[in-house]
Amino acid sequence: QYSLVRDVVSALRRHRMHEQQFLHPPLLVLGNFGAPQIHLKLLAGIFQGMFPTLNVHRVNLNSIRRSLLVSYDANSELLELRHYSVKVVPVGLSRGLRKLLQEKFPNLSRVDDISQLL
C-alpha cells in the first residue's frame, strides 16, 4: 500500500514542505531490527548503507530537517516506512519572545510597550 505525495499534501491542514528539507539526508531510525535473524541484519545494513553515518558529537542540528522511520513487524513480516519533517522550535519561552526568535513579526497594535509583548 502507498500514498502519493499530492494526496498527503492535500489531506494536511498546513504542510511544511520546502526545498531546504531535501538538501541533507534524513535521520534514519530503525525499529524492531534487534532480532538475531540474518535477513533482518541484511535489511538493516541495506538501509544504513543508503544514508551517510552521523557523528553525534559533530552533527549540525540545523541540518537535520527530516527523519525516516523504518519499522519491522515480526508478526506480519512487513516493513513500515514513515517519513517525517522535523522542525526546531524554542522551548520554555514566552509566546512573544518565541515569535521574535522564529522571525515572525508579532502584532504590536495591542501592546503599549515591548515589555508587554515579552
Secondary structure, DSSP 8 states (H G I E B T S, - for coil): ----HHHHHHH-SS----GGGGSS--EEEEES--S--HHHHHHHHHHHHHS----TTT--GGG--EEEEEEEETTTTEEEEEEEE------SS-HHHHHHHTT-----TT-SSHHHH-
